[in-house]
Amino acid sequence: MDGFVSHCTNRLDAKGRVSIPASFRAALARDGFEGLYVHPSIDQEALDCGGHALLREIHDLLGRLSPYSEERDLFSTALIGTSEILKVDSEGRVILTESLKAYAMIETEVTFVGHGHKFQIWEPSRFRVHLEEARTRVRDLRKQLSARHATPDTPPPRPHGARE
């Protein structure tokens, strides 16, 4: 798989560095981006991170908006104007800036969360709350989707092995 999957938690060291998970570093290397592109998430108290794939998605979004529109200016400010490109050292570590840590309320540990084309960095306890909320909402969405696809004329399923 070429994208970012799974999640794990790592501790910041005494110098404020944190190791990017090896599978995430491998995905960044395949993407060919030098460093790590990071911006505050527009809808969570987390950081969105990635390389060329994330930047392409942002530029594709901006390209669909009228060049001098308020919407484009707002998205540009939120996704590009607050972004940083962090240097990844030879050990696969980055130093999160104070502004990034403050936005995501990070102190001593971070949780890396894969999203396919990007990953997020969370403060671990905030991620646990977000994950539980996501699971609850996905269960509710699944019920809604199941209800939409059920047809009123469809008889209930027969028990396994039952005869007509």
N, C-alpha and C positions, 0 to 999 in steps of 0.2 A: 504494500500500500504506500502511496506517495504522500499521503496527508498526515495530519496530526490526529492521533487517536489516544484514548484512555486519559487517565489523570494520575498525578502523583504529587506528593508534598516534599519539598526540600527546604532546608534551613539556610538562612543567610549567614555567611561566616563573619568573623570579627571585622573584616574590611568592607562588609556590606555586599559581598558577591554572592550570587546564587548560581548553582549548576543547572543548566538547561538539561532536561532528560535526554539521554542518548538517542532515543528514537526521534525526538523532536529535532535534535541537532542533525540527524541523518536526513530528515525531511527538508530542513533548511539548506543543507548541502546540495541535495538533488535539485532544489529550487534555484540554486546559484546566487542567492542574495548574499552580499557581503555585510555582515552584521545582523542586527535584529530590528525590524521596524516595529515601533510600539506607539499606540495612542490610547488615551483613556476611552473606554467603551462608552458609546453614546446612550446606553440604556441600563448599564449595570455599574456597580462600584468595583470594576475590574479593569484590567488592561488587555486590549486586543493586540496580538503580536503575530508576526509572520514575516514573509519575504515578498518576492515578486507576485505570488498568487494573491495575497492580500492587497497589495498595491494595485494590481489589475482590477480586482473587484471594486475598489474605491474609484479608480479612474473610469471604469465602465459605468458606475452609478452616476458620477459627475457628468459624464458624456451624454447621459440621457436627459439631463436638466438643461434648461435654457441658459446660455452663457452668462447673462447678466442678471439672472433671476435671484430673488432673495433666497429661494430654496438652495440653489447651488452655492451661494455665498455661505449660508449656514452650514451645509454639509462640508464644504471646503474648510471652514474654520474648525469644525469639530473633529474632522478626520485627518486633516493635513496640518492645520495651523497649531494643533496641540501635540503633534507627533514628535517622536525622537527616534534617531537611529543609534542604537547602542552597539558598542564594540563587543564582540564575543572573543574572549581570550583563548589561548591555546589549550586550556583545560575545559573549554566549553562553558565558561561562566560569564555572567554579565553583572554589571553594577547598575541597579535600579536607581534613578535619580531621586532626589528628595521629593520633587513635585509628583512623580509617578507613584512613589510609595504613599504620599499623603492622599492622593486621589483614591487609591485602592485600600487605604488604611492598613498598609503592610508594616509590620514591625520586625518580627524575627523569622517567620516562615512564610512560604508561598505555596499555593497549589496551582500546578500547571494543568490546564484542562483542554484537551484536543477538541477542535471543531472542524476537522477536515482540512479546509484551505487556510485556516488560521488556528491559533490557540489563545487561550486567555490565561492571565495570571490573577489569582484571587488571594485574599487573606483567607486562610483555611477555614475558620469558623463561619465566615460569611459564605464561603462556597458550600459548606454542608447545608446551610439554611436554603440557599439557592437550589441545590440539588434536590432536596426534599420537596420544595415548591414545584420544581420542574417535573418530578415524578408524579406528584398529585395532579398537576395540570394535564400531563400526558395521559394519565388514566381517564380523566374526565373527557379529554378530546377523543380518546378511543371509544368511549361509550357513545359520544355524540355521532361519531362516524359510523359506528355499528348501527345506531338507530336510524340514520339517514339511508343506509343501504338495505335495511329490512323492508320488504314489501308487505303490505297488508294482506295480500292474497296467498302468501307463502304459509303453508301449514307448518306447525312446529316440527322439528326433527323427531323421528322415531328413535326409541332406544335401540342401541346396537343389538342386532340379532332378532328384532321384532319383525313379524310377518304382516303383510297387508291383509 
